[in-house]
Every structure is written in structure tokens, then in C-alpha cells.
Amino acid sequence: MTRDSRPLAVFDLDNTLADTAHRQRFLERTPRDWAAFFAAAPHDPPLAKGVALALDSARECEVVYLTGRPERCRADTEAWLAAQGLPDGRVWMRRNDDRRPARSTKLETLRKLSRGREVRMLVDDDELVCDEAERAGFTVVRARWASESEALKDAQEREGRT
């Protein structure tokens, strides 16, 4: 089976592969400090369960990454993925000016990906993203191995920032 014909395993980053707990404090302020929140991302520790699942998935699937992080975070994000030894794969990010909820932006990208390839699974921690993806017929693995953050949930849904 060639690389281009393998199914896709789509992985979220924040609180799926990367532990954002150390930077949640920037979202708990008023106003939220988005610059500091994203600047701290390169220091995220990996989440062992998510990393193991990505590595295991790479045996049968092409692993790609779907994040709500803005495009301006691409270099840091790609460097972090490489430093963790995660599989090479395309990183899908939101436009810097896109403030739609993650459930909208991610479902749009999943549909785009599925037009040309089988999407074997989406792995994500955002329950609203997971719900929308399941309603659309995608197989979802809910990443429940990180600590929940109400500030991050609110930011994903209401502010469209991650």
C-alpha cells in the first residue's frame, strides 16, 4: 500500500498530544493573554497516551494533525511535533483571522480530507468537536487523558482561538 492510499488518522494537538496545563493560566485572566498562551506552547510536555496512539496509528495510517492553533504558530508547532518523535504529517491550522468555533473549522477540514481519502479516525479532546464529527459520520476517539480546562473549552467554542 502506498503512502498516498493509506487511510488518515487525524490528531488534535492541545490536550490530545500536548499537555497545555502549564499555560492555562494565561486564559484564566481578563483579558485573556493569547500571545503568552501560544508563546508557551513549545514547552508543552507530551501526553504519553496520545503520543503512543499516534505512533501506533502510523503503522497502518498516514498521520496528520488538525489543530485550532492559528497559522502564526506553525514553526513552533512543527518543531514540537518533531522533537516528540511524532510521525511526519501535514499540519492543518486555522487562519490567523479565523474566529469560528473549533467544531466548525475542524469539521470543515475533516470533510475536505475525506473527499480524497478514508479518514480512519479523529482523535480530539474537545467534546463539541467530537460530537459534530460523529454526527457527520466520522469515527472518533475521545482524548480524555488530559486535565480538563474550562477556560480552554470556552476559548475553543466562544472565541475561536484554539
C-alpha positions, 0 to 999 in steps of 0.5 A, spaced: 500 500 500 502 506 498 503 512 502 498 516 498 492 510 499 493 509 506 487 511 510 488 518 515 488 518 522 487 525 524 490 528 531 488 534 535 494 537 538 492 541 545 490 536 550 490 530 545 498 530 544 500 536 548 499 537 555 497 545 555 496 545 563 502 549 564 499 555 560 492 555 562 493 560 566 494 565 561 486 564 559 484 564 566 485 572 566 481 578 563 483 579 558 485 573 556 493 573 554 493 569 547 500 571 545 503 568 552 498 562 551 501 560 544 508 563 546 508 557 551 506 552 547 513 549 545 514 547 552 508 543 552 510 536 555 507 530 551 501 526 553 504 519 553 497 516 551 496 520 545 503 520 543 503 512 543 496 512 539 499 516 534 505 512 533 501 506 533 496 509 528 502 510 523 503 503 522 497 502 518 495 510 517 498 516 514 498 521 520 496 528 520 494 533 525 488 538 525 489 543 530 485 550 532 492 553 533 492 559 528 497 559 522 502 564 526 504 558 530 506 553 525 514 553 526 513 552 533 508 547 532 512 543 527 518 543 531 514 540 537 511 535 533 518 533 531 522 533 537 516 528 540 518 523 535 511 524 532 510 521 525 511 526 519 504 529 517 501 535 514 499 540 519 492 543 518 491 550 522 486 555 522 487 562 519 490 567 523 483 571 522 479 565 523 474 566 529 469 560 528 468 555 533 473 549 533 467 544 531 466 548 525 473 549 522 475 542 524 469 539 521 470 543 515 477 540 514 475 533 516 470 533 510 475 536 505 480 530 507 475 525 506 473 527 499 480 524 497 481 519 502 478 514 508 479 518 514 480 512 519 479 516 525 479 523 529 482 523 535 480 530 539 479 532 546 474 537 545 467 534 546 463 539 541 468 537 536 467 530 537 460 530 537 459 534 530 464 529 527 460 523 529 454 526 527 457 527 520 459 520 520 466 520 522 469 515 527 472 518 533 476 517 539 475 521 545 482 524 548 480 524 555 487 523 558 488 530 559 486 535 565 480 538 563 480 546 562 474 550 562 477 556 560 480 552 554 473 549 552 470 556 552 476 559 548 475 553 543 467 554 542 466 562 544 472 565 541 475 561 536 482 561 538 484 554 539 
